Amino acid sequence: MLHSPHLPPPRPRARPRRLRAAALLACAVSVCLVAASAPPAPLGLGDRLFPHLGNPGYDVAAYDLSFTYSGDNGKPLKAVTTIDARTTTDLDRINLDFAHGKVDSVEVDGDPAGFTAAGEDLVVTPEDALDEGEWTRITVRHSSDPVYPEDRQGGWVRTADGLAMANQADVAHLVFPCNDHPSDKARFTFRITAPDGLTAVANGLPTDVEREAGATTWTYRRGHPMATELAQVSIGRSTVLHRAGPHGLPVRDVVPTQHRAALEPWLEKTPGQIAWMEEKVGRYPFETYGLLMADATTGFELETQTLSLFERELFTEPAYPRWYVESIMVHELSHQWFGDSVAPATWSDLWLNEGHATWYEALYAEETADKPLATRMKAAYGASDRWRTAGGPPAAPKPPKNGSKTGIFRSNVYDGAALVLYALRQEIGRPAFEGLERAWVARHRDGTATTADFVRLASETAGRDLGAFFQAWLYGEKTPPMPGHPDWKQTPATKNASKTPAKHSAKAPAKGSHQAHGE
């Protein structure tokens, strides 16, 4: 799919009805009748892990999302989603990913359009068919329901005093109509209306606040394109704290007001962590950063773009070691480069997100808390064959099971993928590896990238073909020998060995454990 343009799209114009010669008109009518006779059906991009996510035929440039919250997190929000997109082929129907909401009306370029549900798609039929290369604006008035069946997780997260979002990997379309695949990044504008006494925050920077009749509307805009799975909206009795990061970067944190004092010692660490990451991979890629500490039990942390989602208890539960909590903060921060700015082109490229975030999490623990990286990687090497058997090799994870909460987020794409990076550093040397990391995030900033792109750049950086090396490490059923460590062996499973950890473990690690926590 073509990447969204980096400039705002032109405003779609009303299209005059096309007049054709009689012979051409008869032919067109015949074609339309054939197309219209086919029942609406769910489409998809054919992603190996989530084949029905995303839709062909158009490229979204911008979303404008409006939510009106009543103050009751058990009731649907009123919502309007406006999508500016450019067609990549002729379309007489437009499929959007959307489920779990009531659609009241749809307009295409200001004209009423037909719509119906097909699976988890909203199929829109405009009054006039769209030509390839045409800009169009789709407006959907709908509800956005924060109460889900037991077999669906994510989307809206109900907190103690409101709502937050957790859309990874495949549930943004439970919240708003969209092209729900990371290959189609777009710019976002959020408008959130909530009763007085509540605060609403979203990705990006605030641009407007309007107060009227007992309610406030906040507007936020993202200056960089973003995948749908990284959208974030927080509504609650929150305090927004501001501080300066490196180069004057605005850092804003959103915390439950009653826990503000207890959380401040953690929040003040963020500017230094940003500076640490910039030393490793280059300038922070966005216009702001901060932590959203939600009063919710999710079992995970999440790298929602510019505003990472954390469980508040991670910071207030004394059982979590301080070094561990700080390394998890860095894990989510590093995702702003790896996974957010450089998004995966397919979900099979997930190892590029989680492997890098786990790598910098572990490297930070080594440099600041005397937790040796080699010790963690040796332990990962010992378990790697078991992880590959359970979840597939790092770059070819097994598809998620229906209803599986952990989905594709298994140890093979966390420490198993970080192990690949360790092997690469061993293979090409530290200077080349560090140069590769900086070049990767610079070359693909604000875009999407594939595993093949990484292999190609690594080979360029090393000055030799690394295809065979990556084929074995990323796709092999068995873990190859570790360069420089011929003594490293696989560790047989023990009777009491823990199961493969979930995508986001909320449990404190046992002493000496290096299990990844969070995205």
LINUR-V793185 format. One record per pair of residues at least 24 apart in sequence whose C-alpha atoms are under 10 Angstrom apart, sorted by the first residue. I is the first residue (numbers start at 1). J is the second residue. Records with the same first field share a line. If there is no record, write none. Layout:
BEGIN
I=J + J
END
This chain:
BEGIN
1=45 + 55 + 56 + 57 + 58 + 59 + 88 + 183 + 184 + 345
2=58 + 59 + 60 + 86 + 88 + 183 + 184 + 185
3=59 + 60 + 61 + 183 + 184 + 185 + 186 + 225 + 345 + 446 + 447 + 448
4=58 + 59 + 60 + 61 + 62 + 85 + 86 + 183 + 184 + 185 + 186 + 187 + 225 + 226 + 446 + 447
5=59 + 60 + 61 + 62 + 86 + 185 + 186 + 187 + 225 + 447
6=61 + 186 + 187 + 223 + 224 + 225 + 446 + 447
7=61 + 187
8=61 + 62 + 84 + 186 + 187
9=60 + 61 + 62 + 84 + 85 + 86 + 135 + 136
10=84 + 85 + 86 + 135 + 136
11=84 + 109 + 135 + 136 + 137
12=84 + 85 + 86 + 108 + 109 + 110 + 134 + 135 + 136 + 137 + 138
13=109 + 110 + 134 + 135 + 136 + 137
14=108 + 109 + 110 + 111 + 136 + 137
15=109 + 128 + 130 + 136
16=128
17=127 + 128
18=128
32=92 + 129
35=92 + 93
36=92 + 93 + 125
39=118
40=93 + 95 + 115 + 116 + 117 + 118 + 119 + 121 + 122 + 123 + 124 + 125
41=95 + 116 + 117 + 118 + 119 + 120 + 121 + 122 + 123
42=95 + 96 + 97 + 117 + 118 + 119 + 120 + 121 + 122 + 123
43=94 + 95 + 96 + 97 + 118 + 119 + 120 + 121 + 123
44=95 + 96 + 97 + 121 + 179 + 180 + 181
45=179 + 180 + 181 + 183 + 346
46=346
47=181 + 345 + 346 + 347 + 348
48=346 + 347 + 348 + 396 + 397 + 398 + 399
49=346 + 347 + 348 + 396 + 397 + 398 + 399 + 400 + 407 + 408
50=169 + 170 + 181 + 346 + 347 + 348 + 399 + 400
51=347
52=97 + 119 + 120 + 121 + 170 + 180 + 181
53=96 + 97 + 120 + 121 + 169 + 170 + 171 + 173 + 178 + 179 + 180 + 181 + 182
54=95 + 96 + 97 + 121 + 170 + 173 + 178 + 179 + 180 + 181 + 182 + 183 + 184
55=94 + 95 + 96 + 97 + 121 + 178 + 179 + 180 + 181 + 184
56=87 + 88 + 89 + 91 + 94 + 95 + 96 + 179
57=85 + 86 + 87 + 88 + 89 + 90 + 91 + 93 + 94 + 95 + 132 + 133
58=84 + 85 + 86 + 87 + 88 + 89 + 90 + 91 + 94 + 95 + 132 + 133 + 134 + 135 + 136 + 179 + 184
59=84 + 85 + 86 + 87 + 88 + 133 + 135 + 179 + 183 + 184 + 185 + 186
60=84 + 85 + 86 + 87 + 135 + 136 + 137 + 178 + 179 + 184 + 185 + 186 + 187
61=85 + 86 + 135 + 184 + 185 + 186 + 187 + 188 + 225
62=137 + 185 + 186 + 187 + 188 + 189 + 222 + 225 + 226
63=137 + 138 + 139 + 176 + 177 + 178 + 186 + 187 + 188 + 189 + 190 + 228
64=139 + 187 + 188 + 189 + 190 + 191 + 220 + 221
65=139 + 140 + 176 + 177 + 188 + 189 + 190 + 191 + 192 + 219 + 220
66=141 + 176 + 189 + 190 + 191 + 192 + 193 + 217 + 218 + 219
67=142 + 143 + 144 + 176 + 190 + 191 + 192 + 193 + 194 + 217 + 233
68=143 + 144 + 191 + 192 + 193 + 194 + 195 + 215 + 216 + 217
69=144 + 162 + 163 + 192 + 193 + 194 + 195 + 198 + 200 + 215 + 235
70=193 + 194 + 195 + 215
71=161 + 162 + 163 + 193 + 194 + 195 + 196 + 197 + 198 + 235 + 236
72=146 + 158 + 161 + 162 + 163
73=145 + 146 + 147 + 156 + 157 + 158 + 159 + 160 + 161 + 162 + 163 + 235 + 236
74=145 + 146 + 147 + 148 + 158 + 162 + 163
75=143 + 144 + 145 + 146 + 147
76=101 + 102 + 142 + 143 + 144 + 145 + 146 + 147
77=101 + 142 + 143 + 144 + 145 + 146 + 175 + 193
78=102 + 141 + 142 + 143 + 144 + 145 + 193
79=103 + 140 + 141 + 142 + 143 + 144 + 145 + 175 + 176 + 191 + 192
80=104 + 105 + 106 + 139 + 140 + 141 + 142 + 143 + 144 + 176 + 177 + 191
81=106 + 138 + 139 + 140 + 141 + 142 + 176 + 177 + 178 + 190
82=106 + 107 + 108 + 137 + 138 + 139 + 140 + 141 + 176 + 177 + 178 + 189
83=108 + 136 + 137 + 138 + 139 + 140 + 177 + 178 + 179 + 186 + 188
84=109 + 135 + 136 + 137 + 138 + 139 + 186 + 187
85=133 + 134 + 135 + 136 + 137 + 138 + 186
86=130 + 131 + 132 + 133 + 134 + 135 + 136 + 137
87=130 + 131 + 132 + 133 + 134 + 135 + 136
88=130 + 131 + 132 + 133 + 134 + 135
89=130 + 131 + 132 + 133 + 134
90=129 + 130 + 131 + 132 + 133 + 134
91=125 + 126 + 128 + 129 + 130 + 131 + 132 + 134
92=124 + 125 + 126 + 127 + 128 + 129 + 130 + 131
93=123 + 124 + 125 + 126 + 127 + 128 + 129 + 130
94=121 + 122 + 123 + 124 + 125 + 126 + 129 + 130 + 138
95=120 + 121 + 122 + 123 + 124 + 125 + 177 + 178 + 179
96=120 + 121 + 122 + 123 + 124 + 173 + 176 + 177 + 178 + 179 + 180
97=121 + 122 + 123 + 170 + 171 + 172 + 173 + 174 + 176 + 177 + 178 + 179 + 180 + 181
98=122 + 123 + 171 + 172 + 173 + 174 + 175 + 176 + 177 + 178 + 179 + 180
99=144 + 145 + 171 + 172 + 173 + 174 + 175 + 176 + 177
100=143 + 144 + 145 + 146 + 147 + 148 + 149 + 173 + 174 + 175 + 176
101=142 + 143 + 144 + 145 + 146 + 173 + 174 + 175 + 176 + 177
102=141 + 142 + 143 + 144 + 145
103=140 + 141 + 142 + 143 + 144 + 177
104=140 + 141 + 142 + 143
105=139 + 140 + 141 + 142
106=138 + 139 + 140 + 141 + 142
107=137 + 138 + 139 + 140 + 141
108=136 + 137 + 138 + 139 + 140
109=135 + 136 + 137 + 138 + 139
110=136 + 137 + 138 + 139
111=138 + 139
112=138 + 139
113=138 + 139 + 140
115=140
120=173 + 174
121=173 + 177 + 178 + 179
122=173 + 177 + 178
139=177
140=176 + 177
141=176 + 177
142=175 + 176 + 177
143=175 + 176
144=173 + 174 + 175 + 176 + 177
145=174 + 175 + 176
146=174 + 175
148=174
150=403
151=402 + 403 + 404 + 405
152=402 + 403 + 404 + 405
153=298 + 403 + 404 + 405 + 406
154=298 + 405
155=229 + 231 + 232
156=232 + 233 + 234
157=234 + 294 + 296 + 297 + 298
158=234 + 235 + 236 + 294 + 295 + 296 + 297 + 298
159=234 + 235 + 236 + 294 + 295 + 296 + 297 + 298 + 311
160=236 + 237 + 256 + 294 + 295 + 296 + 297
161=198 + 235 + 236 + 237 + 238 + 256 + 294 + 295 + 296
162=198 + 199 + 200 + 234 + 235 + 236 + 237 + 238 + 294 + 295 + 296
163=200 + 233 + 234 + 235 + 236 + 294 + 295 + 296
164=200 + 201 + 202 + 231 + 232 + 233 + 234 + 235 + 236 + 292 + 293 + 294 + 295 + 296 + 309
165=202 + 229 + 230 + 231 + 232 + 233 + 234 + 235 + 302 + 304 + 309
166=229 + 230 + 231 + 232 + 233 + 298 + 300 + 301 + 302 + 303 + 304 + 309
167=228 + 229 + 230 + 231 + 232 + 302 + 304
168=227 + 228 + 229 + 230 + 231 + 302 + 303 + 304 + 519
169=228 + 229 + 230 + 347 + 407 + 408 + 409
170=228 + 229 + 407
171=228 + 229
172=227 + 228 + 229 + 230 + 231 + 232
173=228 + 229
176=228
177=228
178=228
179=227 + 228
180=227 + 228 + 229
181=227 + 228 + 229 + 344 + 345 + 346 + 347
182=226 + 227 + 228 + 229 + 230 + 339 + 340 + 343 + 344 + 345 + 346 + 347 + 447 + 448
183=226 + 227 + 228 + 343 + 344 + 345 + 346 + 347 + 447 + 448 + 449
184=225 + 226 + 227 + 228 + 343 + 345 + 447 + 448
185=224 + 225 + 226 + 227 + 228 + 229 + 230 + 340 + 341 + 343 + 446 + 447 + 448
186=222 + 223 + 224 + 225 + 226 + 227 + 228 + 446 + 447
187=221 + 222 + 223 + 224 + 225 + 226 + 227 + 228
188=220 + 221 + 222 + 223 + 224 + 225 + 226 + 227 + 228 + 231
189=219 + 220 + 221 + 222 + 223
190=217 + 218 + 219 + 220 + 221 + 222 + 231 + 232 + 233
191=217 + 218 + 219 + 220 + 221 + 233
192=216 + 217 + 218 + 219 + 220 + 233 + 234 + 235
193=217 + 218 + 219 + 235
194=218 + 235 + 236
195=235 + 236
196=237
197=236 + 237 + 238
198=234 + 235 + 236 + 237 + 238 + 239
199=234 + 235 + 236 + 237 + 238 + 239 + 240 + 254
200=233 + 234 + 235 + 236 + 237 + 238 + 239 + 240 + 254
201=232 + 233 + 234 + 235 + 236 + 238 + 240 + 253 + 254 + 292 + 307
202=231 + 232 + 233 + 234 + 235 + 292 + 304 + 305 + 306 + 307
203=230 + 231 + 232 + 233 + 234 + 288 + 289 + 290 + 304 + 305 + 306 + 307 + 308
204=231 + 232 + 286 + 287 + 288 + 289 + 305 + 306 + 307
205=250 + 252 + 287 + 288 + 289 + 306
222=286 + 287 + 288 + 305 + 306
223=286 + 287 + 288
224=285 + 286 + 287 + 305 + 341 + 445 + 446 + 447
225=286 + 305 + 340 + 341 + 445 + 446 + 447
226=304 + 305 + 340 + 341 + 342 + 343 + 446 + 447
227=304 + 305 + 339 + 340 + 341 + 343 + 344 + 447 + 448
228=304 + 305
229=303 + 304 + 305 + 340
230=302 + 303 + 304 + 305 + 306 + 307 + 308 + 339 + 340
231=303 + 304 + 305 + 306 + 307
232=292 + 302 + 303 + 304 + 305 + 306 + 307 + 308 + 309
233=292 + 304 + 307
234=292 + 293 + 294 + 307 + 309
235=294
236=294 + 295
238=292 + 293 + 294
240=290 + 291 + 292
241=267 + 290 + 291
242=267 + 290
243=267 + 268 + 270 + 271 + 290
244=268 + 270 + 271 + 288
245=270 + 271 + 272 + 273 + 274 + 275 + 284 + 288 + 289 + 290
246=271 + 272 + 273 + 274 + 275 + 276 + 278 + 283 + 284
247=275 + 283 + 284
248=288
249=274 + 284 + 286 + 287 + 288 + 289
250=287 + 288 + 289 + 290
251=287 + 288 + 289 + 290 + 291 + 306 + 307
252=288 + 289 + 290 + 291 + 292 + 306 + 307
253=289 + 290 + 291 + 292 + 293 + 307 + 308
254=290 + 291 + 292 + 293 + 294 + 307 + 308 + 309
255=291 + 292 + 293 + 294 + 295 + 310 + 312
256=292 + 293 + 294 + 295 + 312
259=293 + 295 + 312 + 316
260=293
262=315 + 316
263=293 + 312 + 315 + 316
264=315
265=315
266=315 + 316 + 322 + 325 + 326 + 329
267=291 + 293 + 315 + 329
269=326 + 329
270=326 + 329 + 330 + 333
273=326 + 327 + 329 + 330 + 333 + 334 + 364
274=330 + 333 + 334
276=330 + 360 + 364
277=330 + 333 + 334 + 337 + 360 + 364
278=334 + 337 + 438
279=438
280=360 + 434 + 435 + 437 + 438
281=334 + 337 + 434 + 435 + 436 + 437 + 438 + 439 + 440 + 441 + 442
282=337 + 437 + 438 + 439 + 441 + 442
283=337 + 438 + 441 + 442
284=333 + 334 + 336 + 337 + 341
285=336 + 337 + 340 + 341 + 342 + 441 + 442 + 445 + 446
286=336 + 337 + 340 + 341 + 445 + 446
289=333 + 336
290=333
291=329 + 332 + 333
297=506
298=504 + 505 + 506
299=502 + 503 + 504 + 505 + 506 + 507 + 517 + 518
300=502 + 503 + 504 + 505 + 506 + 507 + 517 + 518 + 519
301=328 + 329 + 331 + 332 + 503 + 504 + 505 + 506 + 517 + 518 + 519
302=331 + 332 + 333 + 335 + 504 + 518 + 519
303=329 + 331 + 332 + 333 + 334 + 335 + 336 + 338 + 339 + 340 + 518 + 519
304=332 + 333 + 335 + 336 + 339 + 340 + 519
305=332 + 333 + 335 + 336 + 337 + 339 + 340 + 341
306=333 + 335 + 336 + 340
307=332 + 333 + 336
308=332 + 333 + 335 + 336 + 519
309=518 + 519
310=518
311=506
313=506
314=506 + 507 + 508
317=508
318=508
319=507 + 508 + 509
320=506 + 507 + 508 + 509 + 510
321=508 + 509 + 511
322=369
323=364 + 365 + 366 + 368 + 369 + 370 + 371
324=361 + 362 + 365 + 369 + 371 + 508 + 509 + 513 + 514 + 515 + 516 + 517
325=365 + 508 + 517
326=361 + 364 + 365 + 368 + 369
327=357 + 358 + 360 + 361 + 362 + 363 + 364 + 365 + 366 + 368 + 369 + 516 + 517
328=357 + 358 + 360 + 361 + 362 + 364 + 365 + 516 + 517 + 518 + 519
329=361 + 517 + 518
330=357 + 358 + 360 + 361 + 362 + 363 + 364 + 365
331=355 + 356 + 357 + 358 + 359 + 360 + 361 + 362 + 364 + 516 + 517 + 518 + 519
332=357 + 358 + 360 + 361 + 517 + 518 + 519
333=357 + 360 + 361
334=358 + 359 + 360 + 361
335=360 + 519
337=440 + 441 + 442 + 444 + 445 + 446
338=437 + 440 + 441 + 444 + 445
339=441 + 447 + 448 + 449 + 519
340=445 + 446 + 447 + 448
341=441 + 442 + 444 + 445 + 446 + 447 + 448
342=440 + 441 + 442 + 443 + 444 + 445 + 446 + 447 + 448 + 449 + 450
343=444 + 445 + 446 + 447 + 448 + 449 + 450
344=447 + 448 + 449 + 450 + 451
345=447 + 448 + 449 + 450 + 451
346=448 + 449 + 450 + 451
347=395 + 396 + 397 + 399 + 408 + 450
348=394 + 395 + 396 + 397 + 398 + 399 + 408 + 413 + 450 + 451
349=394 + 395 + 396 + 397 + 413 + 449 + 450 + 451 + 452 + 454
350=394 + 395 + 396 + 397 + 408 + 409 + 413 + 414 + 417 + 450 + 451
351=393 + 394 + 395 + 396 + 397 + 409 + 412 + 413 + 414 + 415 + 416 + 417 + 418 + 420 + 451 + 474
352=394 + 395 + 413 + 414 + 417 + 418 + 421 + 449 + 450 + 451 + 454
353=413 + 414 + 417 + 418 + 519
354=394 + 409 + 410 + 411 + 412 + 413 + 414 + 415 + 416 + 417 + 418 + 503 + 516 + 518 + 519
355=394 + 411 + 412 + 413 + 414 + 415 + 416 + 417 + 418 + 419 + 420 + 421 + 519
356=413 + 414 + 415 + 417 + 418 + 419 + 420 + 421 + 437
357=414 + 415 + 417 + 418 + 516 + 518 + 519
358=413 + 414 + 415 + 416 + 417 + 418 + 419 + 514 + 515 + 516 + 517 + 518 + 519
359=414 + 415 + 417 + 418 + 419 + 420 + 421 + 422
360=418
361=418 + 514 + 516 + 517
362=415 + 418 + 514 + 515 + 516
365=514
371=512 + 514
373=422 + 514
374=419 + 422
375=512 + 514
376=415 + 418 + 419 + 512 + 513 + 514 + 515
377=415 + 416 + 418 + 419 + 420 + 421 + 422 + 423 + 488 + 514
378=419 + 482 + 485 + 487 + 488 + 489 + 490 + 491
379=415 + 419 + 488 + 489 + 490 + 491 + 513 + 514
380=411 + 412 + 414 + 415 + 416 + 417 + 418 + 419 + 490 + 491 + 514 + 515
381=415 + 416 + 419 + 420 + 479 + 480 + 481 + 482 + 488 + 489 + 490 + 491
382=479 + 488 + 489 + 490 + 491 + 492 + 493
383=411 + 412 + 415 + 416 + 479 + 489 + 490 + 491 + 492 + 493 + 500
384=411 + 412 + 415 + 416 + 417 + 419 + 477 + 478 + 479 + 480 + 489 + 490 + 491
385=412 + 416 + 476 + 477 + 478 + 479 + 480 + 490 + 491 + 492
386=411 + 412 + 477 + 478 + 479 + 490 + 491 + 492 + 493 + 500
387=411 + 412 + 413 + 415 + 416 + 477 + 478 + 479 + 499 + 500
388=412 + 413 + 416 + 474 + 475 + 476 + 477 + 478 + 479
389=477 + 478
390=499 + 500
391=500
392=474 + 475 + 476 + 477 + 478
393=417 + 472 + 473 + 474 + 475 + 476 + 477 + 478 + 479
394=418 + 419 + 420 + 473 + 474 + 475 + 476 + 477
395=451 + 470 + 471 + 473 + 474 + 475 + 476
396=474 + 475 + 476
397=474 + 475
405=502 + 503 + 504
406=501 + 502 + 503 + 504 + 505
407=502 + 503
408=502 + 503
409=500 + 501 + 502 + 503 + 504 + 518 + 519
410=500 + 501 + 502 + 503 + 504
411=499 + 500 + 501 + 502 + 503 + 515 + 516
412=474 + 500
413=503
414=501 + 503 + 515 + 516 + 517 + 518 + 519
415=514 + 515 + 516
416=473 + 474 + 479
417=473 + 474
419=473 + 479 + 482
420=469 + 470 + 472 + 473 + 474 + 479 + 480 + 482
421=473
422=482 + 483
423=469 + 470 + 473 + 480 + 481 + 482 + 483 + 484 + 485
424=458 + 466 + 469 + 470 + 473 + 482 + 483
425=483
426=482 + 483 + 484 + 485
427=462 + 466 + 469 + 482 + 483 + 484
428=458 + 459 + 461 + 462 + 463 + 464 + 466 + 483
429=462
431=462
432=458 + 461 + 462 + 463
433=458 + 461 + 462
434=461
435=461 + 462
436=460 + 461 + 462
437=461
END
